[in-house]
Amino acid sequence: MWNKVNLDLADEFFSSDFVGHDPFSSEEIRGPEGFKQYVATGRASLPDLHMRIEDQIAEGDRVATRYVISGTHDGEMEGIPATGKQVEVSGTGIDRISGGKIAESWEHYDALGMLQQLGVIPSLEEEAPQD
């Protein structure tokens, strides 16, 4: 869905009562349509977005995924105007599966590092006193 922007897959993979939790998003993501909008918003911010899955582990009704997202910030992102800067952000998602579909998802990624890469928040190196 992310790399090829195949939003129709959301209907296949997400339950109708899906709830997604993203710490950087202003509200929960609800249902397949909500996830489609979430992907479209992410792609509007980073039009060349690419997600690379590093690890994926499943146990019981949970699937954990460690990933890296990269792209160019060429569109508004949660109130941050386009910077044209490249970002690379690592993250982890945990999905709960019910009835063969994703029913709930929790995302945790390096939002601070992303904001630092965008120049919105200074990095520790930028704030360190110079001798």
C-alpha positions as CSV (number, residue, x, y, z in Angstrom):
1,M,0.0,0.0,0.0
2,W,2.7,2.5,0.9
3,N,5.3,1.9,-1.9
4,K,2.9,1.3,-4.8
5,V,0.1,3.5,-3.4
6,N,-2.4,0.6,-3.9
7,L,-5.1,2.0,-1.5
8,D,-7.7,-0.7,-2.5
9,L,-5.7,-3.2,-0.4
10,A,-6.9,-1.5,2.7
11,D,-10.4,-3.0,2.1
12,E,-8.7,-6.5,2.0
13,F,-6.4,-6.1,5.0
14,F,-8.3,-3.9,7.5
15,S,-11.4,-4.8,9.4
16,S,-14.4,-2.4,9.2
17,D,-13.9,-1.4,12.8
18,F,-10.1,-0.9,12.6
19,V,-8.5,1.6,14.9
20,G,-5.0,2.9,14.3
21,H,-3.0,4.8,16.9
22,D,-0.2,7.1,15.6
23,P,1.5,9.4,18.1
24,F,2.2,12.1,15.4
25,S,-1.4,12.1,14.1
26,S,-4.0,14.5,15.6
27,E,-6.6,11.7,15.7
28,E,-7.2,8.0,15.6
29,I,-7.4,6.3,12.2
30,R,-10.7,4.5,11.8
31,G,-11.7,1.7,9.3
32,P,-10.2,1.0,5.9
33,E,-11.3,4.4,4.6
34,G,-9.5,6.1,7.4
35,F,-6.3,4.1,6.6
36,K,-6.6,5.0,3.0
37,Q,-6.7,8.7,4.0
38,Y,-3.8,8.2,6.4
39,V,-1.6,6.7,3.5
40,A,-2.8,9.5,1.1
41,T,-1.8,12.2,3.7
42,G,1.6,10.5,4.3
43,R,2.2,10.4,0.5
44,A,1.2,14.0,0.1
45,S,3.8,15.0,2.7
46,L,6.5,12.6,1.3
47,P,5.5,12.0,-2.4
48,D,8.5,9.7,-3.0
49,L,7.9,7.8,0.3
50,H,9.5,4.4,0.5
51,M,8.9,1.9,3.3
52,R,11.5,-0.8,3.9
53,I,10.5,-3.7,6.3
54,E,13.5,-4.7,8.4
55,D,11.9,-7.4,10.5
56,Q,8.4,-8.9,11.0
57,I,7.5,-11.3,13.8
58,A,4.1,-12.8,14.5
59,E,2.8,-14.5,17.7
60,G,-0.8,-15.2,18.6
61,D,-3.0,-12.4,17.3
62,R,-0.1,-9.8,17.1
63,V,2.3,-9.0,14.3
64,A,5.3,-6.7,15.1
65,T,7.0,-4.9,12.2
66,R,10.3,-2.9,12.3
67,Y,10.6,-0.6,9.4
68,V,12.4,2.4,7.9
69,I,10.6,5.1,5.9
70,S,12.4,7.5,3.7
71,G,11.4,10.3,1.4
72,T,11.5,14.0,0.5
73,H,9.3,16.4,2.5
74,D,7.7,18.1,-0.4
75,G,4.2,18.7,1.1
76,E,2.6,20.0,4.3
77,M,2.9,17.5,7.3
78,E,0.7,18.1,10.4
79,G,1.1,21.9,9.9
80,I,4.7,21.9,8.9
81,P,5.2,23.5,5.5
82,A,7.3,21.6,2.9
83,T,11.0,21.8,3.5
84,G,12.4,19.9,0.5
85,K,14.6,17.9,2.9
86,Q,15.2,14.2,2.8
87,V,14.2,12.2,5.9
88,E,14.8,8.6,7.0
89,V,12.8,7.5,10.0
90,S,12.8,4.2,11.8
91,G,9.8,2.8,13.5
92,T,7.9,-0.2,14.9
93,G,4.3,-1.1,14.5
94,I,2.2,-3.7,16.3
95,D,-0.9,-5.0,14.7
96,R,-3.7,-7.0,16.3
97,I,-5.3,-9.4,14.0
98,S,-9.0,-10.5,14.3
99,G,-10.9,-12.5,11.8
100,G,-7.9,-12.6,9.4
101,K,-7.7,-8.8,9.2
102,I,-5.9,-6.0,11.0
103,A,-8.3,-4.8,13.8
104,E,-6.0,-2.4,15.7
105,S,-2.5,-0.9,15.1
106,W,0.0,0.9,17.3
107,E,2.8,2.9,15.6
108,H,5.9,4.2,17.3
109,Y,8.6,5.9,15.3
110,D,11.3,8.5,15.7
111,A,9.2,11.6,15.3
112,L,11.8,13.7,17.2
113,G,14.5,12.6,14.8
114,M,12.2,13.3,11.8
115,L,11.5,16.8,13.1
116,Q,15.2,17.4,13.6
117,Q,16.0,16.2,10.0
118,L,13.3,18.6,8.8
119,G,15.0,21.4,10.8
120,V,11.9,22.1,12.8
121,I,13.7,21.2,16.1
122,P,17.4,21.7,16.5
123,S,19.5,18.5,17.0
124,L,21.7,18.1,20.1
125,E,24.8,18.9,17.9
126,E,23.2,22.2,16.8
127,E,22.5,23.2,20.4
128,A,25.8,22.1,21.8
129,P,28.0,25.1,22.9
130,Q,30.9,25.8,20.6
131,D,34.3,26.1,22.1
